[in-house]
């Protein structure tokens, strides 16, 4: 199984290089909007495009990805909400297992159904422990998953969940407060989780400005994902990218292990 992008992520983590991913929901963009995002992303040296959403009802996922691939070399990573959101035109797939919930369909059930399609796609598969964190308001991901999020003030639960995911073989941990979250994940929770895992840590949900992205990276996030805020103001891409890329590993706070 190829691991080109994943090896790049490991290399970046080794040297403390932080990454910024622009999340594109195919339901919320058209051709002109994607063109604008591509131009801004190229100018800002964005690291990745994540494509997908909890509820993709449009049929142009392939077209969206092909448009990106035709215009730039920024890697496209699928962030699927269901097995139907697989596109052979992407570079990699976050193969999500909802380790924060107790819904067997999202732990393994849908994976069994989608496995032949995913295998046939030829995509780079990145097993990802997906953790939904309470962002202060009901989100699409919490509704679709039919699972209670981890409470925002329970960093120990998040830490233990991430550790379990890593020990079960997950190659990435993704902490997500969900699109439109009123409250982003706290730096203290991010730091706690980052302290106890060795795999790359992705953080998303409720990040609305460059300062929050910067603080998340300082706390230990390896990749920051922003979608909803950019849908409202695409020009945030420049400031957020600059903030993320300005963080170095030696700046990250360390916490004592208990």
Long-range contacts (C-beta under 8 A, 24 or more apart in sequence): 1-124, 1-125, 2-124, 3-124, 4-91, 4-124, 5-75, 5-77, 5-91, 5-92, 5-124, 5-126, 6-92, 6-124, 6-126, 6-171, 6-172, 9-172, 9-200, 9-222, 9-223, 10-200, 12-200, 12-222, 13-200, 13-222, 15-249, 16-248, 16-249, 16-250, 16-252, 17-245, 18-217, 18-221, 18-222, 18-223, 18-224, 18-244, 18-245, 18-247, 19-47, 19-48, 19-222, 19-223, 19-224, 19-244, 20-44, 20-46, 20-47, 20-48, 20-213, 20-223, 20-224, 20-226, 20-240, 20-241, 20-244, 20-245, 21-46, 21-47, 21-48, 21-49, 21-50, 21-77, 21-202, 21-223, 21-224, 21-225, 21-226, 22-46, 22-48, 22-49, 22-50, 22-225, 22-226, 22-227, 22-230, 22-237, 23-49, 23-50, 23-51, 23-52, 23-79, 23-204, 23-225, 23-226, 23-227, 23-230, 24-49, 24-50, 24-51, 24-64, 24-68, 24-227, 25-52, 25-53, 25-56, 25-179, 25-227, 25-231, 26-51, 26-52, 26-53, 26-56, 26-58, 26-60, 26-61, 26-64, 27-53, 27-55, 27-56, 27-57, 27-58, 28-53, 28-231, 29-64, 29-231, 31-67, 33-234, 34-64, 34-67, 34-68, 35-67, 35-71, 36-234, 37-230, 37-234, 37-237, 38-67, 38-68, 38-71, 38-72, 38-74, 40-234, 40-235, 40-237, 40-238, 41-72, 41-74, 41-237, 41-241, 42-72, 42-74, 43-238, 44-237, 44-238, 44-240, 44-241, 44-242, 45-241, 45-245, 46-74, 46-237, 46-241, 47-74, 47-75, 47-223, 48-74, 48-75, 48-76, 48-77, 48-223, 49-74, 49-75, 49-76, 49-77, 50-77, 50-78, 50-79, 50-94, 50-225, 50-227, 51-76, 51-77, 51-78, 51-79, 51-87, 51-90, 52-78, 52-79, 52-80, 52-81, 52-85, 53-79, 53-81, 53-140, 53-179, 54-81, 54-139, 54-140, 54-141, 54-143, 54-144, 54-145, 54-178, 54-179, 55-81, 55-140, 55-144, 56-81, 56-82, 56-84, 56-85, 61-85, 61-87, 62-87, 62-89, 65-89, 65-90, 77-126, 78-123, 79-225, 81-141, 81-144, 82-110, 83-110, 83-113, 83-114, 83-117, 83-118, 86-114, 86-117, 86-118, 86-121, 86-123, 87-121, 88-121, 88-122, 88-123, 90-123, 91-123, 91-124, 92-123, 92-124, 92-125, 92-126, 93-118, 93-121, 93-123, 93-124, 93-125, 93-126, 94-126, 94-128, 94-130, 94-172, 94-174, 95-125, 95-126, 95-127, 95-128, 96-128, 96-130, 96-174, 97-127, 97-128, 97-129, 97-130, 97-165, 97-170, 98-130, 98-131, 98-132, 98-145, 98-147, 99-129, 99-130, 99-131, 99-161, 99-164, 99-165, 99-168, 99-170, 100-130, 100-131, 100-132, 100-133, 100-147, 100-149, 100-150, 100-158, 100-161, 101-132, 101-145, 101-146, 101-147, 101-148, 102-147, 103-145, 103-146, 103-147, 106-145, 106-147, 126-171, 126-172, 127-169, 127-170, 127-171, 127-172, 128-170, 128-171, 128-172, 128-173, 128-174, 128-202, 129-161, 129-162, 129-165, 129-166, 129-168, 129-170, 129-172, 129-173, 129-174, 130-174, 130-176, 131-158, 131-161, 131-162, 131-165, 131-173, 131-174, 131-175, 131-176, 132-176, 132-177, 132-178, 133-158, 133-175, 133-176, 133-177, 133-185, 133-189, 133-205, 134-177, 134-183, 135-177, 135-178, 135-180, 135-181, 135-182, 135-183, 135-184, 135-185, 135-205, 135-206, 136-181, 136-182, 136-183, 137-180, 137-181, 137-182, 139-177, 139-178, 139-179, 139-180, 139-181, 139-205, 140-178, 140-179, 140-180, 141-176, 141-178, 141-179, 142-178, 149-177, 149-178, 152-183, 152-185, 152-186, 152-189, 153-186, 155-186, 155-188, 155-189, 155-192, 155-193, 156-192, 158-189, 158-192, 158-193, 159-192, 159-193, 159-195, 159-196, 162-193, 162-196, 162-197, 162-201, 163-196, 163-197, 166-197, 166-198, 166-199, 170-199, 171-199, 171-200, 172-199, 172-200, 172-201, 172-202, 173-197, 173-199, 173-200, 173-201, 173-202, 174-202, 174-203, 174-204, 175-201, 175-202, 175-203, 175-204, 175-205, 176-203, 176-204, 176-205, 176-225, 177-204, 177-205, 177-206, 178-205, 178-206, 179-205, 179-227, 179-228, 180-206, 180-228, 181-205, 181-206, 182-206, 184-208, 184-212, 184-216, 185-216, 187-215, 187-216, 187-218, 187-219, 188-219, 190-216, 190-219, 190-220, 190-221, 191-219, 191-220, 191-252, 191-253, 191-255, 192-255, 193-220, 194-219, 194-220, 194-221, 194-252, 195-220, 195-254, 195-255, 195-257, 196-257, 207-240, 209-236, 209-239, 209-240, 210-236, 210-239, 210-240, 210-242, 210-243, 211-243, 213-240, 213-243, 213-244, 214-243, 214-244, 214-246, 214-247, 217-243, 217-244, 217-247, 217-252, 218-247, 218-251, 218-252, 218-253, 219-252, 219-253, 220-252
